[in-house]
Structures are given as C-alpha cells and as structure tokens.
Amino acid sequence: MAKDLPIDSRIVEQMSKATIKNLIDGIVELVTNSDDSYKRIEGKGQNISGEIKIYVIRQKGGICKNLIVTDFAEGMSREELEDAIVFAGETKLGASIRGLFGRGLKETIMALGEGEIKTIKNGKYCTTRLWYDQKLHKPQYDDEILSKTYDTGEPSGTCIDIKITNEKIRITTYENFKDQLIKHFALRDINSSLNRKIVLFFKEESKNNLTYRMELKFLRQVGKKVFEGKRNIPGFGDEVGITIYENPEPLESPRNNPFGLAGILIKTGGCILDNQLFKFDNDPAGFYFFGEAICPNLEKRLRKGEKEILDPNRNGLEWRHEYSKALAKVIEGALEPLILEKRKTIASIPKKELKSTTKKMLKKLCNLLNELAQQELDEFPDFPVEPENYNVLTLMIKPSNANIPINVPRTFTIYAPTEIVKREGKQARITSDNYYIRPLSSIVKLEKHKKYPERLWYRYFKVIGIAEEVEGTITVNLGNETAFAKVKVAPFKKRKKGKIAGERRGFISNIVPDELSDPSQRVVYRNGIIKVYTNFPSVSKFIKSSFDKIEATEGRLLLSELVGEAFCKELAMKGMENGRYIKVGGAEIDSFNATVNELQKKYLHKIQKIVFAWKF
C-alpha cells in the first residue's frame, strides 16, 4: 500500500535533482554507503568480503534502463530500513563521515526513477519500494511490504534495484563509463583499497547483447613528491597535513570535472570530500600537480554539528563558508610557489612582436568585449544593513527580516554594545533552524566598529538559501545573549544597474597568443587576459605563432570562435557569481553551459563582425 513520505514534496523533488544530476552521481552515493557499512563491520574486528556489485543496462541511444548496486555488509532491520527512507533522516555514522550528508539513498532513487530496497540482517529479510508519484506530486513508499519480515539463511547485505524512468538520464559507452567510475575522486580510495572488490557488470542491449564484467581498480599515478608538511588553518586552529606530487605530464583539471586527476584531494575521517586546485584550476602550470590535504579536525567539527561546512548538494565542501575559505588559502599557499616555478619552466621562448595591424584589431576587440560586459553584468551589491543612528543597546542582527535569493549569499551583520562584549566575550555562534537556510560561518569573532570603536562591536556573516519559498530563523549566541533574524528564500526586488567589478583596465585587458608546447585546452581566460594556445592541435593548423595566418578566412573564423568562447565563459561565471544569471542548485554545470550558449548566441556575431571586416 502506498504511503506518503513525511516531507514537503516540492523540497523532495528539488533536492533530488540538485543532488543527483547523472547516473555516476547516483552510483557514487550507493557505493559510498556500502563502503561505510563495511567500515562499521571492520571497526568491530570482523572479517568481510568487501564486495560491491554494480549492474547497469544500456539501451540504444545511451538510455539507461536499470541500475542495481549490491553489497554483503551489515544490511538493515525493518526498523532501520523504515528510518532510512524518511527523506530528511540521518544515516548511521561509522568510520566514515560520508553519512553526515544524510540523503544519498533516497535522493538517488527519486532522481533516477523508482527503486526497490531489499535487505537482510541477522537472518531477517525485509523490503520496500520507493518512488515519486508524478500524478499526486508526492514521494511515496510501500508500507505494506515493509511491515513484513521473513527468515532466511542468506548472508547479510543490501540490494538497491532502480528502474530508471528519468528520461534525462543517459549512460555513455562501456569504456568511458568504467573509466569514469575508476577515476571519480570520491571513489578513488575505495577503488584502490585492498579490502574492497568493486565489480561492474555492464550489459549493452543491442543486436549482439554484449555483457562486460570488470573489477574496478584505481592505480595511483606516480609522481615526484615536491611538498610535505603540516600547517594550521588561521582563525580556527585546526591542523592540515598536505602532500603534493608533481607529474611528468599535465593531468586533467578538476574544474567542473570529478574525473580530473590533477588537484588536491580534501580528506577527513576516511572520506574524500573534494578535489580542488582552487585559484589554479584554470592554470596549465597547475595541471602537473596532485596530492592530498588531510584535516582530522574537520571530521570532529562535522560530527559536532557544523554541517554548514559541507555543500548542501553533496558537491564537496561549501567553499563560501569561512572555514572552507581559510582551508583553501592554506592549500593555495602550499601550491603557489610550486606553480610559479612550474610556469617559469614551461614558459614560452619569447617570439616576434605582433603585427601593428593585428595589435589594433585586438585592441578594438577588447574595447567591444568590455562594452558588452558592462552592458550585460547587472551586479546586485550586497550592502550591509546598519542600525539606525548606531544606537545599539542589545545584541542584534541586521537586517532582522530579510528575503534572500536562492543560491546567492546575503550579508547579515551582528552588532553588540561594548558592555555586552566585555561581559560575554567576542565569539559569536551562528545557527539556523532550517536545513535549507544555511549560514556560511558557524563561529565568528566580533571586532571593534571602525566608526564607533569605544561603544560598538560588529561582524559580518553570510547566509545562503538552497530551496525556494522556505522560511527560517538565524540565531546568534554571544555568551548568554541571543539575537534572531527571520529569513525567507525569495527573489530580491529589482535594483538599478551598477558598474561591473573588474580590473582597472577592463573586464578584458588583452588577447595574446601563447606557445605552450603541449597545452591541455585551446583558449583560457586568466586575470583579464584571453590566451589562445597556438600549439593546440585544432588551432595550430589555422593560427600560427604571433597570430600569423589569422588574416585567412579560416584563421578569422577560428579566432572569433576562441575569443567568443573565453569571453562568454568568463562572463557567465561572473554573472552567476553575482546573481545576474540563474544558477540551479546542484545543477551548476548545466546552468553554466546554458548561460554560455545564450551569451554566444547574443554576442559571437559581433566579435566576428570586427574580425572579418578588419584589413590587415
């Protein structure tokens, strides 16, 4: 019999789509759940098989018909299974903190289609079905079959069998699919563990009905160790152990790419949370480096309840959170001297000067691009709200009532009179009573107000909403003092357009050729400069060093395309950061690509007009 899950149906659908954007995301959730269950058994000193089986069926056109993930770990009792399908319920915590995300199983099933959960624990078998009723627009499960248990002699374990009904879900070919599963950053430790056996069964429903079977093993790349040390995270006191290796050849960037082998794996509590190169994720010199940053105290913070540090859509850390930003700066500090030195090593030999006519054309292009960027970007300046006449007698938050746009951080300010700070201290703790409204700092230290240092203390913090039309209360505790702010996730009222933020010389300051010997991409935007890599295979045929041959029709067309690509990508990124363009939570890549396509449709012909009309 169908029974509704006790959760707002709109939130269920929204969060499922945000968390599980493709088949790989779903498999990562299910495999890490199984791995965590095995770790709990290992923690008790028991022997395990460590086997996890993944079954997929691919039909013509890349349609995925079925996904099954099976393990032979703890299994669940009927009561535990019932707890597990309460959508917002927490999963059990064991040796890994992956369960702190708390929503992987349910969201995977909801995002992909409908699923059956079959599980055995201590000789007792139970099962249920879970689905999203499209007619009723409600998440439901079968409580009738869940109410029954059966005795069995089969070993403990869990099988998740999902019938994929989401038409947007596609699966690539066997070779690509297995490589993606092997390389995904969240699965690398699992795939390389001697205590795990991850087996993929891939069935191709075609004329030949081919079936593949392969044990997935991640072989760590061998590099030269160039950094190893421990550093403290400023303002938090946590220690992070950083190890960095240099690869002989450039690796794939981790930027918007969970399979990229370059980057620093962020680890805590036996779990890989993220893979980042931070501000170097678009720097060819950064692609030579990989490694790990292990932060033991991060696990403790998460277990104590500072879950705002995690991205709400299970995409790693929330890098806008103060703790995460401080951690990023520490890792960047270790990477920076290595990357600067690498830039020197791979720097191009100085080439001849560009032709004067080419320089003039590029300057005109830059002027056009800066005008377009000025017209396009409509920033929403997030000015802090100040108390009237700075007459502060108690602890307060400003604004005390606020509408915030979805997925765009909004600034709030804590104010406290000096006498309260002297009595209660400077450290303020920030919490929210709604999971979907999250402060990006858990703890802040108040500072003396610059204008009224004798009588007033203050500190900014940001709040982000990750689901539409939800309401909540932000609470600030300063010792025994408490202040509140009411927050609703809703669009801001329209504001007048303002100037774009950027370099003094403009959004685009220059367009230059770069003769890097083995570039990993055709074009890149970095620090206001568009670089065209003339040794990239598809570029070198039509554009030579110093932009020679761009006067030919093919060269003009390619240059226009490359400049337009770099410009529109950077414009889209800036616009999404300041709220100019729509960014769907958890579907950031799809939102970004859609925005880039729209911008190219809007502006590429204007770039072509200058390039094709120019007389060299």
Secondary structure, DSSP 4 states (H G I P E B T S, - for coil): -EEE-SS-HHHHHHHHHHH--SHHHHHHHHHHHHHHHHHHHHHTT-----EEEEEEEEEGGGEEEEEEEEE-S----HHHHHHHTSTTPPPPP-S-SGGGS--HHHHHHHHHEEEEEEEEETTEEEEEEEEEETTTTEEEEEHHHHT--EE--SPSEEEEEEEE--TT-B---HHHHHHHHHH-GGGHHHHH-TT-EEEEEEEE-SSS-EEEEEEE---PPP-EEEEEEEEE-TTT--EEEEEEEE-SS-----TT-TT-S-EEEEEETTEEEEEE-GGGTT-GGGGGEEEEEE-HHHHHHHHTT-GGGB-TTSSSB-TTSHHHHHHHHHHHHHHHHHHHHHHHHHPPPP-PPPPHHHHHHHHHHHHHHHHHHHHH------PPP--GGG---S-EEESSEEEE-BTS-EEEEEEEEHHHHHHH-SEEEEEESSTTEEES-SEEE-EE-SS-TTTEEEEEEEEEE-STT-EEEEEEEETTEEEEEEEEE-PPPP----PPP-BTTBS--EEEEE--SS-SSSEEEETTEEEEETTSHHHHTT--GGGTTTTSHHHHHHHHHHHHHHHHHHHHHHHHHTTSS---TT-HHHHHHHHHHHHHHHHHHHHHHHHHH---
